[in-house]
Amino acid sequence: MYPYIYLASQSPRRQELLRQIGVKFEMLVAQAGEDTESIEEPLPNENARDYVQRVTFAKSAIALQRWQQSGKPWAPILCADTTVSLPGSASGEILGKPSDADDAARILEMLSSKTHEVLTAVVLTVDQNTNPLCLVQVSEVQFAHLSKAQIESYIASDEPFGKAGAYGIQGLGGAFIPSIKGSYSGIMGLPIYEVNQLLEFAKVARI
Protein backbone atom coordinates (compact mmCIF):
# COMPACT_ATOMS: atom_id res chain seq x y z
CA MET A 1 0.00 0.00 0.00
CA TYR A 2 1.41 3.37 -1.01
CA PRO A 3 0.78 6.17 1.53
CA TYR A 4 0.84 8.87 -1.16
CA ILE A 5 1.34 9.57 -4.86
CA TYR A 6 3.33 12.08 -6.86
CA LEU A 7 1.29 14.65 -8.76
CA ALA A 8 2.93 16.00 -11.90
CA SER A 9 0.64 19.00 -12.27
CA GLN A 10 0.65 22.47 -10.77
CA SER A 11 -3.10 22.87 -11.28
CA PRO A 12 -4.72 23.96 -8.00
CA ARG A 13 -7.97 22.39 -9.18
CA ARG A 14 -6.38 18.95 -9.51
CA GLN A 15 -4.81 19.31 -6.09
CA GLU A 16 -8.19 20.27 -4.63
CA LEU A 17 -9.91 17.27 -6.22
CA LEU A 18 -7.30 14.82 -4.90
CA ARG A 19 -7.75 16.23 -1.41
CA GLN A 20 -11.51 15.83 -1.84
CA ILE A 21 -11.13 12.04 -2.17
CA GLY A 22 -8.56 11.79 0.61
CA VAL A 23 -5.40 11.23 -1.42
CA LYS A 24 -2.07 12.42 -0.09
CA PHE A 25 0.34 13.67 -2.73
CA GLU A 26 3.69 15.29 -3.25
CA MET A 27 4.39 17.60 -6.16
CA LEU A 28 6.79 16.72 -8.96
CA VAL A 29 7.24 20.25 -10.25
CA ALA A 30 8.79 21.21 -13.56
CA GLN A 31 12.52 21.76 -13.54
CA ALA A 32 14.35 24.68 -15.12
CA GLY A 33 14.98 24.05 -18.80
CA GLU A 34 12.07 21.65 -19.31
CA ASP A 35 10.21 22.33 -22.55
CA THR A 36 6.57 21.69 -21.70
CA GLU A 37 5.10 24.29 -24.07
CA SER A 38 6.12 22.49 -27.27
CA ILE A 39 4.50 19.27 -26.01
CA GLU A 40 1.12 21.01 -26.00
CA GLU A 41 1.33 22.09 -29.64
CA PRO A 42 -1.19 20.01 -31.67
CA LEU A 43 0.19 17.94 -34.54
CA PRO A 44 -1.21 18.43 -38.06
CA ASN A 45 -4.71 16.88 -38.39
CA GLU A 46 -4.53 15.50 -34.82
CA ASN A 47 -7.91 14.79 -33.27
CA ALA A 48 -8.72 15.81 -29.71
CA ARG A 49 -8.59 12.32 -28.14
CA ASP A 50 -5.24 11.47 -29.73
CA TYR A 51 -3.92 14.89 -28.76
CA VAL A 52 -4.85 14.75 -25.08
CA GLN A 53 -3.52 11.19 -24.73
CA ARG A 54 -0.23 12.03 -26.45
CA VAL A 55 0.33 15.14 -24.33
CA THR A 56 -0.44 13.31 -21.08
CA PHE A 57 1.86 10.39 -21.89
CA ALA A 58 4.62 12.87 -22.77
CA LYS A 59 4.14 14.71 -19.49
CA SER A 60 4.17 11.37 -17.67
CA ALA A 61 7.52 10.42 -19.22
CA ILE A 62 9.00 13.77 -18.17
CA ALA A 63 7.60 13.32 -14.65
CA LEU A 64 9.26 9.91 -14.40
CA GLN A 65 12.58 11.55 -15.29
CA ARG A 66 11.99 14.15 -12.58
CA TRP A 67 11.45 11.38 -10.04
CA GLN A 68 14.61 9.56 -11.19
CA GLN A 69 16.63 12.71 -10.56
CA SER A 70 14.98 13.48 -7.24
CA GLY A 71 16.37 10.66 -5.08
CA LYS A 72 12.94 10.24 -3.49
CA PRO A 73 11.34 6.86 -2.68
CA TRP A 74 9.01 5.40 -5.29
CA ALA A 75 5.28 6.12 -5.36
CA PRO A 76 2.84 6.10 -8.28
CA ILE A 77 2.96 9.18 -10.51
CA LEU A 78 -0.27 10.83 -11.67
CA CYS A 79 -0.44 13.09 -14.74
CA ALA A 80 -3.46 14.65 -16.42
CA ASP A 81 -4.27 17.00 -19.26
CA THR A 82 -7.52 18.55 -20.43
CA THR A 83 -8.60 19.91 -23.78
CA VAL A 84 -11.79 21.27 -25.27
CA SER A 85 -13.15 20.27 -28.67
CA LEU A 86 -15.98 21.53 -30.80
CA PRO A 87 -17.09 18.50 -32.83
CA GLY A 88 -17.73 19.16 -36.49
CA SER A 89 -15.59 22.27 -36.58
CA ALA A 90 -12.17 21.96 -38.20
CA SER A 91 -10.98 25.13 -36.48
CA GLY A 92 -12.36 23.93 -33.15
CA GLU A 93 -11.01 20.37 -33.04
CA ILE A 94 -8.60 21.34 -30.26
CA LEU A 95 -9.31 24.49 -28.27
CA GLY A 96 -6.44 24.89 -25.83
CA LYS A 97 -5.42 27.70 -23.52
CA PRO A 98 -5.87 31.15 -25.06
CA SER A 99 -2.67 32.97 -25.94
CA ASP A 100 -4.13 36.44 -25.33
CA ALA A 101 -7.42 38.35 -24.97
CA ASP A 102 -8.19 38.23 -28.70
CA ASP A 103 -7.66 34.48 -28.75
CA ALA A 104 -9.88 34.06 -25.68
CA ALA A 105 -12.63 36.07 -27.41
CA ARG A 106 -12.29 33.92 -30.54
CA ILE A 107 -12.66 30.71 -28.53
CA LEU A 108 -15.61 31.94 -26.47
CA GLU A 109 -17.40 33.17 -29.62
CA MET A 110 -16.97 29.69 -31.11
CA LEU A 111 -18.41 28.01 -28.00
CA SER A 112 -21.35 30.41 -27.64
CA SER A 113 -24.75 28.68 -28.12
CA LYS A 114 -23.07 25.34 -28.90
CA THR A 115 -22.38 22.02 -27.16
CA HIS A 116 -18.71 21.10 -26.95
CA GLU A 117 -16.67 18.25 -25.54
CA VAL A 118 -14.19 18.38 -22.68
CA LEU A 119 -11.63 15.57 -22.78
CA THR A 120 -9.41 14.83 -19.80
CA ALA A 121 -6.71 12.17 -20.08
CA VAL A 122 -5.23 10.64 -16.93
CA VAL A 123 -2.02 8.61 -16.88
CA LEU A 124 -0.90 6.73 -13.77
CA THR A 125 2.57 5.19 -13.61
CA VAL A 126 2.09 2.42 -11.06
CA ASP A 127 5.70 1.23 -11.08
CA GLN A 128 8.87 1.79 -13.07
CA ASN A 129 8.79 -1.49 -14.99
CA THR A 130 5.29 -1.64 -16.46
CA ASN A 131 3.46 0.53 -18.95
CA PRO A 132 1.44 3.38 -17.42
CA LEU A 133 -2.34 3.11 -17.12
CA CYS A 134 -4.32 5.59 -19.20
CA LEU A 135 -7.95 6.64 -19.48
CA VAL A 136 -9.77 9.45 -21.28
CA GLN A 137 -12.97 10.87 -19.80
CA VAL A 138 -15.24 12.81 -22.18
CA SER A 139 -18.03 15.16 -21.10
CA GLU A 140 -20.44 17.30 -23.11
CA VAL A 141 -20.96 20.90 -22.07
CA GLN A 142 -23.76 23.12 -23.34
CA PHE A 143 -22.95 26.83 -23.56
CA ALA A 144 -25.56 29.59 -23.49
CA HIS A 145 -25.47 32.42 -25.99
CA LEU A 146 -22.79 34.91 -24.95
CA SER A 147 -23.09 38.54 -25.94
CA LYS A 148 -20.04 40.57 -26.88
CA ALA A 149 -20.34 42.45 -23.59
CA GLN A 150 -20.44 39.20 -21.59
CA ILE A 151 -17.34 37.91 -23.38
CA GLU A 152 -15.46 41.18 -22.81
CA SER A 153 -16.43 41.25 -19.13
CA TYR A 154 -15.40 37.63 -18.65
CA ILE A 155 -12.03 38.18 -20.30
CA ALA A 156 -11.48 41.23 -18.09
CA SER A 157 -11.80 38.92 -15.05
CA ASP A 158 -8.65 37.06 -16.24
CA GLU A 159 -10.37 33.72 -15.57
CA PRO A 160 -10.09 32.46 -19.18
CA PHE A 161 -6.30 32.44 -19.15
CA GLY A 162 -4.47 29.22 -18.41
CA LYS A 163 -7.61 27.17 -19.06
CA ALA A 164 -8.42 24.97 -22.02
CA GLY A 165 -11.41 26.37 -23.88
CA ALA A 166 -10.89 29.78 -22.23
CA TYR A 167 -13.25 29.15 -19.31
CA GLY A 168 -13.46 27.58 -15.87
CA ILE A 169 -16.65 25.76 -14.94
CA GLN A 170 -15.83 26.05 -11.24
CA GLY A 171 -15.61 29.85 -11.46
CA LEU A 172 -17.45 32.66 -13.21
CA GLY A 173 -17.66 30.55 -16.37
CA GLY A 174 -20.13 28.24 -14.64
CA ALA A 175 -22.80 30.90 -15.17
CA PHE A 176 -22.65 30.30 -18.94
CA ILE A 177 -23.44 26.57 -18.72
CA PRO A 178 -27.10 25.44 -18.65
CA SER A 179 -26.25 21.73 -18.59
CA ILE A 180 -23.50 19.12 -18.75
CA LYS A 181 -23.47 15.44 -19.60
CA GLY A 182 -20.59 13.59 -17.99
CA SER A 183 -18.22 14.39 -15.13
CA TYR A 184 -18.15 17.79 -13.46
CA SER A 185 -14.76 17.02 -11.91
CA GLY A 186 -13.52 15.81 -15.31
CA ILE A 187 -14.43 19.18 -16.78
CA MET A 188 -12.49 20.81 -13.94
CA GLY A 189 -9.45 18.75 -14.91
CA LEU A 190 -9.51 15.43 -13.00
CA PRO A 191 -12.39 12.91 -13.18
CA ILE A 192 -12.37 11.72 -9.59
CA TYR A 193 -14.51 8.59 -10.07
CA GLU A 194 -12.16 7.20 -12.71
CA VAL A 195 -9.05 8.39 -10.86
CA ASN A 196 -10.24 6.71 -7.68
CA GLN A 197 -10.54 3.41 -9.56
CA LEU A 198 -6.98 3.76 -10.87
CA LEU A 199 -5.66 4.54 -7.39
CA GLU A 200 -7.47 1.56 -5.88
CA PHE A 201 -5.85 -0.68 -8.50
CA ALA A 202 -2.46 0.82 -7.64
CA LYS A 203 -3.11 0.25 -3.91
CA VAL A 204 -2.84 3.88 -2.88
CA ALA A 205 -4.00 4.64 0.67
CA ARG A 206 -6.58 7.25 1.63
CA ILE A 207 -6.42 9.65 4.53
C-alpha positions as YAML, in Angstrom:
chain: A
units: angstrom
residues:
- id: 1
  name: MET
  ca: [0.00, 0.00, 0.00]
- id: 2
  name: TYR
  ca: [1.41, 3.37, -1.01]
- id: 3
  name: PRO
  ca: [0.78, 6.17, 1.53]
- id: 4
  name: TYR
  ca: [0.84, 8.87, -1.16]
- id: 5
  name: ILE
  ca: [1.34, 9.57, -4.86]
- id: 6
  name: TYR
  ca: [3.33, 12.08, -6.86]
- id: 7
  name: LEU
  ca: [1.29, 14.65, -8.76]
- id: 8
  name: ALA
  ca: [2.93, 16.00, -11.90]
- id: 9
  name: SER
  ca: [0.64, 19.00, -12.27]
- id: 10
  name: GLN
  ca: [0.65, 22.47, -10.77]
- id: 11
  name: SER
  ca: [-3.10, 22.87, -11.28]
- id: 12
  name: PRO
  ca: [-4.72, 23.96, -8.00]
- id: 13
  name: ARG
  ca: [-7.97, 22.39, -9.18]
- id: 14
  name: ARG
  ca: [-6.38, 18.95, -9.51]
- id: 15
  name: GLN
  ca: [-4.81, 19.31, -6.09]
- id: 16
  name: GLU
  ca: [-8.19, 20.27, -4.63]
- id: 17
  name: LEU
  ca: [-9.91, 17.27, -6.22]
- id: 18
  name: LEU
  ca: [-7.30, 14.82, -4.90]
- id: 19
  name: ARG
  ca: [-7.75, 16.23, -1.41]
- id: 20
  name: GLN
  ca: [-11.51, 15.83, -1.84]
- id: 21
  name: ILE
  ca: [-11.13, 12.04, -2.17]
- id: 22
  name: GLY
  ca: [-8.56, 11.79, 0.61]
- id: 23
  name: VAL
  ca: [-5.40, 11.23, -1.42]
- id: 24
  name: LYS
  ca: [-2.07, 12.42, -0.09]
- id: 25
  name: PHE
  ca: [0.34, 13.67, -2.73]
- id: 26
  name: GLU
  ca: [3.69, 15.29, -3.25]
- id: 27
  name: MET
  ca: [4.39, 17.60, -6.16]
- id: 28
  name: LEU
  ca: [6.79, 16.72, -8.96]
- id: 29
  name: VAL
  ca: [7.24, 20.25, -10.25]
- id: 30
  name: ALA
  ca: [8.79, 21.21, -13.56]
- id: 31
  name: GLN
  ca: [12.52, 21.76, -13.54]
- id: 32
  name: ALA
  ca: [14.35, 24.68, -15.12]
- id: 33
  name: GLY
  ca: [14.98, 24.05, -18.80]
- id: 34
  name: GLU
  ca: [12.07, 21.65, -19.31]
- id: 35
  name: ASP
  ca: [10.21, 22.33, -22.55]
- id: 36
  name: THR
  ca: [6.57, 21.69, -21.70]
- id: 37
  name: GLU
  ca: [5.10, 24.29, -24.07]
- id: 38
  name: SER
  ca: [6.12, 22.49, -27.27]
- id: 39
  name: ILE
  ca: [4.50, 19.27, -26.01]
- id: 40
  name: GLU
  ca: [1.12, 21.01, -26.00]
- id: 41
  name: GLU
  ca: [1.33, 22.09, -29.64]
- id: 42
  name: PRO
  ca: [-1.19, 20.01, -31.67]
- id: 43
  name: LEU
  ca: [0.19, 17.94, -34.54]
- id: 44
  name: PRO
  ca: [-1.21, 18.43, -38.06]
- id: 45
  name: ASN
  ca: [-4.71, 16.88, -38.39]
- id: 46
  name: GLU
  ca: [-4.53, 15.50, -34.82]
- id: 47
  name: ASN
  ca: [-7.91, 14.79, -33.27]
- id: 48
  name: ALA
  ca: [-8.72, 15.81, -29.71]
- id: 49
  name: ARG
  ca: [-8.59, 12.32, -28.14]
- id: 50
  name: ASP
  ca: [-5.24, 11.47, -29.73]
- id: 51
  name: TYR
  ca: [-3.92, 14.89, -28.76]
- id: 52
  name: VAL
  ca: [-4.85, 14.75, -25.08]
- id: 53
  name: GLN
  ca: [-3.52, 11.19, -24.73]
- id: 54
  name: ARG
  ca: [-0.23, 12.03, -26.45]
- id: 55
  name: VAL
  ca: [0.33, 15.14, -24.33]
- id: 56
  name: THR
  ca: [-0.44, 13.31, -21.08]
- id: 57
  name: PHE
  ca: [1.86, 10.39, -21.89]
- id: 58
  name: ALA
  ca: [4.62, 12.87, -22.77]
- id: 59
  name: LYS
  ca: [4.14, 14.71, -19.49]
- id: 60
  name: SER
  ca: [4.17, 11.37, -17.67]
- id: 61
  name: ALA
  ca: [7.52, 10.42, -19.22]
- id: 62
  name: ILE
  ca: [9.00, 13.77, -18.17]
- id: 63
  name: ALA
  ca: [7.60, 13.32, -14.65]
- id: 64
  name: LEU
  ca: [9.26, 9.91, -14.40]
- id: 65
  name: GLN
  ca: [12.58, 11.55, -15.29]
- id: 66
  name: ARG
  ca: [11.99, 14.15, -12.58]
- id: 67
  name: TRP
  ca: [11.45, 11.38, -10.04]
- id: 68
  name: GLN
  ca: [14.61, 9.56, -11.19]
- id: 69
  name: GLN
  ca: [16.63, 12.71, -10.56]
- id: 70
  name: SER
  ca: [14.98, 13.48, -7.24]
- id: 71
  name: GLY
  ca: [16.37, 10.66, -5.08]
- id: 72
  name: LYS
  ca: [12.94, 10.24, -3.49]
- id: 73
  name: PRO
  ca: [11.34, 6.86, -2.68]
- id: 74
  name: TRP
  ca: [9.01, 5.40, -5.29]
- id: 75
  name: ALA
  ca: [5.28, 6.12, -5.36]
- id: 76
  name: PRO
  ca: [2.84, 6.10, -8.28]
- id: 77
  name: ILE
  ca: [2.96, 9.18, -10.51]
- id: 78
  name: LEU
  ca: [-0.27, 10.83, -11.67]
- id: 79
  name: CYS
  ca: [-0.44, 13.09, -14.74]
- id: 80
  name: ALA
  ca: [-3.46, 14.65, -16.42]
- id: 81
  name: ASP
  ca: [-4.27, 17.00, -19.26]
- id: 82
  name: THR
  ca: [-7.52, 18.55, -20.43]
- id: 83
  name: THR
  ca: [-8.60, 19.91, -23.78]
- id: 84
  name: VAL
  ca: [-11.79, 21.27, -25.27]
- id: 85
  name: SER
  ca: [-13.15, 20.27, -28.67]
- id: 86
  name: LEU
  ca: [-15.98, 21.53, -30.80]
- id: 87
  name: PRO
  ca: [-17.09, 18.50, -32.83]
- id: 88
  name: GLY
  ca: [-17.73, 19.16, -36.49]
- id: 89
  name: SER
  ca: [-15.59, 22.27, -36.58]
- id: 90
  name: ALA
  ca: [-12.17, 21.96, -38.20]
- id: 91
  name: SER
  ca: [-10.98, 25.13, -36.48]
- id: 92
  name: GLY
  ca: [-12.36, 23.93, -33.15]
- id: 93
  name: GLU
  ca: [-11.01, 20.37, -33.04]
- id: 94
  name: ILE
  ca: [-8.60, 21.34, -30.26]
- id: 95
  name: LEU
  ca: [-9.31, 24.49, -28.27]
- id: 96
  name: GLY
  ca: [-6.44, 24.89, -25.83]
- id: 97
  name: LYS
  ca: [-5.42, 27.70, -23.52]
- id: 98
  name: PRO
  ca: [-5.87, 31.15, -25.06]
- id: 99
  name: SER
  ca: [-2.67, 32.97, -25.94]
- id: 100
  name: ASP
  ca: [-4.13, 36.44, -25.33]
- id: 101
  name: ALA
  ca: [-7.42, 38.35, -24.97]
- id: 102
  name: ASP
  ca: [-8.19, 38.23, -28.70]
- id: 103
  name: ASP
  ca: [-7.66, 34.48, -28.75]
- id: 104
  name: ALA
  ca: [-9.88, 34.06, -25.68]
- id: 105
  name: ALA
  ca: [-12.63, 36.07, -27.41]
- id: 106
  name: ARG
  ca: [-12.29, 33.92, -30.54]
- id: 107
  name: ILE
  ca: [-12.66, 30.71, -28.53]
- id: 108
  name: LEU
  ca: [-15.61, 31.94, -26.47]
- id: 109
  name: GLU
  ca: [-17.40, 33.17, -29.62]
- id: 110
  name: MET
  ca: [-16.97, 29.69, -31.11]
- id: 111
  name: LEU
  ca: [-18.41, 28.01, -28.00]
- id: 112
  name: SER
  ca: [-21.35, 30.41, -27.64]
- id: 113
  name: SER
  ca: [-24.75, 28.68, -28.12]
- id: 114
  name: LYS
  ca: [-23.07, 25.34, -28.90]
- id: 115
  name: THR
  ca: [-22.38, 22.02, -27.16]
- id: 116
  name: HIS
  ca: [-18.71, 21.10, -26.95]
- id: 117
  name: GLU
  ca: [-16.67, 18.25, -25.54]
- id: 118
  name: VAL
  ca: [-14.19, 18.38, -22.68]
- id: 119
  name: LEU
  ca: [-11.63, 15.57, -22.78]
- id: 120
  name: THR
  ca: [-9.41, 14.83, -19.80]
- id: 121
  name: ALA
  ca: [-6.71, 12.17, -20.08]
- id: 122
  name: VAL
  ca: [-5.23, 10.64, -16.93]
- id: 123
  name: VAL
  ca: [-2.02, 8.61, -16.88]
- id: 124
  name: LEU
  ca: [-0.90, 6.73, -13.77]
- id: 125
  name: THR
  ca: [2.57, 5.19, -13.61]
- id: 126
  name: VAL
  ca: [2.09, 2.42, -11.06]
- id: 127
  name: ASP
  ca: [5.70, 1.23, -11.08]
- id: 128
  name: GLN
  ca: [8.87, 1.79, -13.07]
- id: 129
  name: ASN
  ca: [8.79, -1.49, -14.99]
- id: 130
  name: THR
  ca: [5.29, -1.64, -16.46]
- id: 131
  name: ASN
  ca: [3.46, 0.53, -18.95]
- id: 132
  name: PRO
  ca: [1.44, 3.38, -17.42]
- id: 133
  name: LEU
  ca: [-2.34, 3.11, -17.12]
- id: 134
  name: CYS
  ca: [-4.32, 5.59, -19.20]
- id: 135
  name: LEU
  ca: [-7.95, 6.64, -19.48]
- id: 136
  name: VAL
  ca: [-9.77, 9.45, -21.28]
- id: 137
  name: GLN
  ca: [-12.97, 10.87, -19.80]
- id: 138
  name: VAL
  ca: [-15.24, 12.81, -22.18]
- id: 139
  name: SER
  ca: [-18.03, 15.16, -21.10]
- id: 140
  name: GLU
  ca: [-20.44, 17.30, -23.11]
- id: 141
  name: VAL
  ca: [-20.96, 20.90, -22.07]
- id: 142
  name: GLN
  ca: [-23.76, 23.12, -23.34]
- id: 143
  name: PHE
  ca: [-22.95, 26.83, -23.56]
- id: 144
  name: ALA
  ca: [-25.56, 29.59, -23.49]
- id: 145
  name: HIS
  ca: [-25.47, 32.42, -25.99]
- id: 146
  name: LEU
  ca: [-22.79, 34.91, -24.95]
- id: 147
  name: SER
  ca: [-23.09, 38.54, -25.94]
- id: 148
  name: LYS
  ca: [-20.04, 40.57, -26.88]
- id: 149
  name: ALA
  ca: [-20.34, 42.45, -23.59]
- id: 150
  name: GLN
  ca: [-20.44, 39.20, -21.59]
- id: 151
  name: ILE
  ca: [-17.34, 37.91, -23.38]
- id: 152
  name: GLU
  ca: [-15.46, 41.18, -22.81]
- id: 153
  name: SER
  ca: [-16.43, 41.25, -19.13]
- id: 154
  name: TYR
  ca: [-15.40, 37.63, -18.65]
- id: 155
  name: ILE
  ca: [-12.03, 38.18, -20.30]
- id: 156
  name: ALA
  ca: [-11.48, 41.23, -18.09]
- id: 157
  name: SER
  ca: [-11.80, 38.92, -15.05]
- id: 158
  name: ASP
  ca: [-8.65, 37.06, -16.24]
- id: 159
  name: GLU
  ca: [-10.37, 33.72, -15.57]
- id: 160
  name: PRO
  ca: [-10.09, 32.46, -19.18]
- id: 161
  name: PHE
  ca: [-6.30, 32.44, -19.15]
- id: 162
  name: GLY
  ca: [-4.47, 29.22, -18.41]
- id: 163
  name: LYS
  ca: [-7.61, 27.17, -19.06]
- id: 164
  name: ALA
  ca: [-8.42, 24.97, -22.02]
- id: 165
  name: GLY
  ca: [-11.41, 26.37, -23.88]
- id: 166
  name: ALA
  ca: [-10.89, 29.78, -22.23]
- id: 167
  name: TYR
  ca: [-13.25, 29.15, -19.31]
- id: 168
  name: GLY
  ca: [-13.46, 27.58, -15.87]
- id: 169
  name: ILE
  ca: [-16.65, 25.76, -14.94]
- id: 170
  name: GLN
  ca: [-15.83, 26.05, -11.24]
- id: 171
  name: GLY
  ca: [-15.61, 29.85, -11.46]
- id: 172
  name: LEU
  ca: [-17.45, 32.66, -13.21]
- id: 173
  name: GLY
  ca: [-17.66, 30.55, -16.37]
- id: 174
  name: GLY
  ca: [-20.13, 28.24, -14.64]
- id: 175
  name: ALA
  ca: [-22.80, 30.90, -15.17]
- id: 176
  name: PHE
  ca: [-22.65, 30.30, -18.94]
- id: 177
  name: ILE
  ca: [-23.44, 26.57, -18.72]
- id: 178
  name: PRO
  ca: [-27.10, 25.44, -18.65]
- id: 179
  name: SER
  ca: [-26.25, 21.73, -18.59]
- id: 180
  name: ILE
  ca: [-23.50, 19.12, -18.75]
- id: 181
  name: LYS
  ca: [-23.47, 15.44, -19.60]
- id: 182
  name: GLY
  ca: [-20.59, 13.59, -17.99]
- id: 183
  name: SER
  ca: [-18.22, 14.39, -15.13]
- id: 184
  name: TYR
  ca: [-18.15, 17.79, -13.46]
- id: 185
  name: SER
  ca: [-14.76, 17.02, -11.91]
- id: 186
  name: GLY
  ca: [-13.52, 15.81, -15.31]
- id: 187
  name: ILE
  ca: [-14.43, 19.18, -16.78]
- id: 188
  name: MET
  ca: [-12.49, 20.81, -13.94]
- id: 189
  name: GLY
  ca: [-9.45, 18.75, -14.91]
- id: 190
  name: LEU
  ca: [-9.51, 15.43, -13.00]
- id: 191
  name: PRO
  ca: [-12.39, 12.91, -13.18]
- id: 192
  name: ILE
  ca: [-12.37, 11.72, -9.59]
- id: 193
  name: TYR
  ca: [-14.51, 8.59, -10.07]
- id: 194
  name: GLU
  ca: [-12.16, 7.20, -12.71]
- id: 195
  name: VAL
  ca: [-9.05, 8.39, -10.86]
- id: 196
  name: ASN
  ca: [-10.24, 6.71, -7.68]
- id: 197
  name: GLN
  ca: [-10.54, 3.41, -9.56]
- id: 198
  name: LEU
  ca: [-6.98, 3.76, -10.87]
- id: 199
  name: LEU
  ca: [-5.66, 4.54, -7.39]
- id: 200
  name: GLU
  ca: [-7.47, 1.56, -5.88]
- id: 201
  name: PHE
  ca: [-5.85, -0.68, -8.50]
- id: 202
  name: ALA
  ca: [-2.46, 0.82, -7.64]
- id: 203
  name: LYS
  ca: [-3.11, 0.25, -3.91]
- id: 204
  name: VAL
  ca: [-2.84, 3.88, -2.88]
- id: 205
  name: ALA
  ca: [-4.00, 4.64, 0.67]
- id: 206
  name: ARG
  ca: [-6.58, 7.25, 1.63]
- id: 207
  name: ILE
  ca: [-6.42, 9.65, 4.53]
...
